[in-house]
Amino acid sequence: MADFSQNGVITTLQKLKDRPANDFNRELKNISKKRKMVLLLPALVSEFDGPAMPNIIKELMGVKYLHKIVLSLDRSDETRFQKVKEVMSPLPSQIRIVWHDGPRMQALFQELKDADFTLGQPGKGRSVWMTLGYILADPDVDAIALHDCDIVNYRKEMLARLLYPVVNPATDFEFSKGYYARVTDRLYGRVTRLFYTPLIRTMKRILGYNAFIDYLSNFRYALSGEFAFVSSLARGIRISPTWGLEVSMLSEVYQKTSLNRICQVEITDTYEHKHQALEKNKPDKGLIRMATDIAMTLFRVLSQDGIKISQSFFRTLLTAYIQECRLAIEKYHALSLLNGLVYDRHSEIEATEVFVESLKAAMAEFVKDPVGIPMLSAWRRIDAAIPDYPERLRDAVEQDNR
């Protein structure tokens, strides 16, 4: 049985028992009569060739409470786009696909660039942001959930647990963050275990009490790609177009709502998805780039909060982080031994050495350019600058889906 302790500033909703999916479905179906819920699925077209996406579609066939399912589709030509529409069409909810590579969407992207909005490079962050704009063009939508499309062991209860806290009228949450254990015969989640968490712990040691760092340290899986929020909150949130998406999202939520209206929810016992390679000779790819972007995002958020980030701060942070990593390896080694898991201590140490280089790169990039890649504007600002843009965005998606 999971613990039920509430020992932090964020409400933690643990999975204490296996609540039947049909039970969730009935209750959320009743709630959906008054509150419209939308599921946003960010996917590369290649994910339809793997085992995860077909299973996700199969599970979603049993979900009856969604107003709409919106697929944010990247790297797809027209032939694959049409094929994906066929694959998604049997789902019981209204289905819409935002085809980011299509001519209509490309024209809308260009219009924002011409209006001097900084969009960054194509990627998950930008695609999620644009898809949110489409969803928010419907004023009747009350809540939006998002989860990744590479979850091999996906079950519809995951979505129910994610949405439930922000739509149940008996609760008062505006944002829920999913968490879970990344474990099979061994521990995964290296960026969280060996980079993000030790870095946050190190910052707590150096800075003393800092409300924002304390807030971040309360999330059990801050880098998870699963969250849900109410539409009124979504309209005012900016999003990072980089790998710092999850951290920037938590920062925006922290600034826009009360801690009492934020929760984290255990959506499943274990979670299995594709594992990215840690390629030491490719610092601008995969997990290494992810770690660099996460650190840069943290530095920028702290500096915006008035924290002085100097070379002496960086020197202390680097050496203290290395020590924190050593402690983390000892802890995870003991945890693995107790549970009979495979634990490759050598590869774990190698990973921390690579992450040290990521941290150094982030420090150098921050010194060179403290502002860095701008956040994608809140949709409230787009509405103000180009009042008819959301309507035309909605029309473009509708035309693509005919």
MOJOCOR-V539582 format. One record per residue. PHI is phi as a letter, one per 20 degrees, with the letter a starting at -180 (NA if undefined). OMEGA is omega in degrees with one decimal (999 if undefined). D_LAST is the distance of its C-alpha to the last C-alpha in Angstrom with 1 decimal. Layout:
phi = {PHI PHI}
omega = {OMEGA OMEGA}
d_last = {D_LAST D_LAST}
//
This chain:
phi = {NA f f c f c d b f d f d d f e e b e f g f f f g g f f f f f f f f d c e d c d d d e b e f f f f e e e f f g f f f g f f g e e d d e f a d d e e d d l c e f f f g f f f g f f e g f f f e f d c d e e f e f f f f f f f g f f f f f e m e e d m e g r g g f f f f f f g g f f f f e f e f d b c d c b f d d e f d f c f f g f f f f f g f e d f f e d c e d b c d f b a e e b c e b e d m f f f f d c f f f f f f f f f f f e m f c g f f f g f f e e f b f e f e d b b b f f f f f f d e e c f e d f e g f f f f f f f f g e e b e g f d d b c c f e a f c c c b f d f f d e f e c f d c l f f f g f f f f f f f f f f f f f f e n f f d d f f f f f f g f f f f g f f f f f f f f f f f f f f f f e m e f b e f f f f f g f f f f f f f f f f f f f f f f f f b f f m f f f f f f f f f f g f f c g e f g f f f f f f f f f f e f}
omega = {178.1 175.1 178.0 -176.8 175.8 -171.8 178.5 -176.9 179.8 175.7 -179.9 -178.9 -175.4 175.5 -175.8 179.2 176.6 177.7 -177.2 180.0 -179.8 177.2 175.9 -177.4 -179.2 -177.1 -179.9 175.7 176.9 179.2 -176.0 176.9 -179.6 -177.3 -177.5 -177.3 179.8 174.7 176.6 -179.0 177.1 -174.6 164.1 -178.8 179.9 -179.0 175.3 177.1 -179.0 -176.7 -171.8 -172.6 175.9 179.0 177.3 179.0 178.7 -179.9 -179.0 175.3 -179.0 -179.2 -173.0 -171.8 -177.0 173.5 -176.4 169.4 -178.4 178.2 175.7 -169.3 -179.9 173.8 -177.8 171.1 -174.6 -179.9 179.6 177.5 179.1 178.7 179.1 176.6 178.8 -178.5 -176.6 -170.5 -179.1 -177.0 -173.1 -179.8 170.6 -175.9 171.9 178.4 175.9 -176.0 -172.4 -179.0 179.5 -176.7 -179.7 180.0 178.7 178.1 179.1 174.4 -177.8 178.3 177.9 177.1 179.3 178.1 176.3 170.5 179.1 -175.9 -178.3 -178.8 174.9 -179.3 -176.1 -176.9 -178.5 -179.2 177.0 179.9 -178.5 179.5 174.1 177.8 177.3 -178.3 -177.0 175.0 174.9 -175.0 -177.5 -179.0 -177.9 -175.6 -178.0 174.4 177.9 169.5 -177.4 -177.2 177.8 -178.3 -174.6 -176.6 -177.3 173.1 -175.6 176.6 179.2 179.3 -179.2 -179.8 -178.9 -176.9 -170.3 -175.7 -175.6 179.5 179.8 -177.0 179.7 176.5 -174.7 -178.3 176.4 -176.9 173.6 -179.0 179.6 171.4 -173.1 175.8 175.6 -175.9 169.4 171.9 179.1 178.4 173.4 -179.2 -175.1 -178.4 177.5 -174.0 -169.1 177.4 -173.0 -175.9 175.7 179.7 177.9 178.7 179.0 178.7 177.9 179.4 -175.2 -172.8 -170.9 -178.8 172.9 -171.9 -177.8 178.7 176.9 177.0 -179.7 -177.1 -178.8 -179.5 -177.3 173.8 -174.0 -175.9 177.9 -179.6 -175.5 176.6 176.1 176.9 178.2 -174.6 -179.3 176.1 -177.6 -177.1 -174.7 -174.7 171.8 -176.3 176.2 176.5 -177.1 175.6 177.8 -176.7 -173.5 -179.6 179.0 177.4 179.0 177.5 -179.9 179.0 178.9 -177.0 -170.2 -178.3 -179.2 176.5 -179.3 -178.5 177.4 177.1 170.1 -173.5 177.5 -172.6 178.5 178.8 178.5 -172.5 -177.0 173.5 -175.1 -178.1 -178.9 -179.3 175.3 -174.3 -173.2 -177.2 179.7 -175.4 -179.5 -178.1 167.2 -172.2 -179.2 177.7 177.6 -179.3 179.1 -179.5 179.0 179.8 179.0 177.8 178.4 179.9 -176.7 179.4 179.2 -179.8 176.3 -179.7 176.3 178.1 178.4 -179.4 -175.6 177.3 178.3 175.3 -179.4 -179.2 179.2 -179.5 -176.4 -177.8 178.9 177.7 179.4 178.2 179.4 177.2 178.4 178.4 179.8 179.5 177.5 -179.0 -177.4 174.4 179.4 179.2 179.9 178.8 -177.6 -176.1 177.7 -179.5 172.0 177.2 179.6 -175.6 -178.7 -179.0 176.5 177.9 176.8 179.9 179.6 177.1 176.7 -179.7 173.8 177.8 175.6 179.8 177.2 179.7 179.0 178.3 -179.3 -179.7 179.4 178.7 -179.7 -177.0 -177.3 -179.0 176.5 -178.5 -178.0 174.7 173.8 -172.7 172.5 -178.7 174.4 178.7 177.1 178.6 -177.4 -176.2 -178.7 -170.3 -177.5 -176.2 179.6 179.9 179.3 174.3 178.2 -179.5 179.9 179.2 179.4 179.4 178.2 -174.2 177.9 999}
d_last = {48.1 46.6 48.6 48.0 49.7 48.5 50.5 48.3 46.7 43.2 42.8 42.3 40.6 41.8 40.8 44.0 42.8 40.0 38.3 36.3 32.5 32.4 34.7 32.4 29.4 31.3 32.5 29.2 27.5 30.1 29.7 25.9 26.7 27.9 26.4 22.7 22.4 19.7 20.0 19.4 19.5 20.5 20.3 21.1 19.2 22.7 23.0 20.9 23.8 26.4 27.6 26.5 22.7 22.7 25.4 23.5 20.6 23.2 25.0 22.0 21.5 24.6 23.5 22.9 23.5 20.5 18.4 15.7 15.6 14.4 14.9 16.4 16.0 18.7 20.1 17.2 16.5 13.3 14.6 15.3 12.1 10.3 13.4 13.2 9.9 11.8 14.8 13.6 11.8 15.2 16.2 17.3 15.9 12.6 11.0 9.6 10.5 12.2 12.5 15.8 16.6 13.7 14.8 13.3 14.8 17.9 18.4 18.4 20.9 23.0 23.2 24.7 27.1 28.1 28.9 31.2 29.3 30.4 27.5 29.5 28.4 25.0 25.3 24.7 26.2 24.1 20.8 21.8 22.8 19.6 17.6 20.2 19.6 16.0 17.3 20.2 18.3 18.1 21.8 21.8 21.5 25.1 25.2 23.4 24.5 24.2 25.5 25.5 23.8 27.0 28.9 30.4 32.0 29.2 29.6 27.7 30.9 30.4 27.4 29.3 32.4 30.6 28.9 31.8 34.2 31.8 30.5 33.7 35.4 38.7 38.2 37.9 36.1 33.5 33.0 33.4 33.9 33.7 36.6 37.9 40.4 39.5 41.9 42.2 45.5 45.8 44.6 41.6 40.1 42.6 41.2 41.6 44.9 46.6 45.2 43.5 45.9 49.1 48.1 47.5 50.8 52.5 51.3 52.6 56.0 56.2 54.8 56.3 54.4 51.1 48.8 45.6 46.9 48.1 44.6 43.0 45.7 44.8 41.4 41.9 38.9 38.0 35.9 33.6 29.8 29.3 29.5 28.2 28.8 28.4 26.0 29.0 30.4 27.3 27.0 30.5 30.4 30.6 29.5 31.3 29.3 32.0 33.2 34.8 31.6 33.1 36.4 35.0 32.8 36.0 37.8 35.4 35.4 39.2 39.4 36.9 38.0 41.1 42.2 42.6 38.8 38.0 38.2 37.8 36.9 37.7 34.5 36.0 39.4 38.4 35.4 34.7 32.3 32.6 35.8 35.9 38.9 41.6 42.4 45.5 45.3 41.8 42.2 38.9 36.8 36.0 38.3 40.8 38.4 37.0 40.5 41.3 38.3 39.2 42.8 41.9 39.6 42.5 45.0 42.9 42.3 46.1 47.1 44.9 46.8 50.1 51.2 53.3 52.2 55.0 56.2 58.6 55.7 53.9 57.0 57.7 54.1 54.0 57.3 56.6 53.1 54.7 57.1 54.3 52.6 55.8 56.0 52.4 53.1 56.2 54.2 51.4 54.0 55.9 52.8 51.9 55.4 55.6 52.4 53.2 50.3 50.3 51.2 51.5 53.6 53.9 50.1 49.8 52.5 50.8 47.6 49.5 51.2 47.8 46.6 49.8 48.8 45.3 47.2 49.5 46.5 44.9 48.3 48.7 45.2 45.8 49.2 47.7 44.9 45.0 41.8 39.7 35.9 34.8 32.6 29.0 29.3 28.6 25.6 28.1 29.5 26.2 25.7 29.2 29.0 25.6 25.0 21.6 20.3 18.7 16.8 15.5 14.7 12.7 10.8 10.3 8.9 6.5 5.4 5.7 3.8 0.0}
//
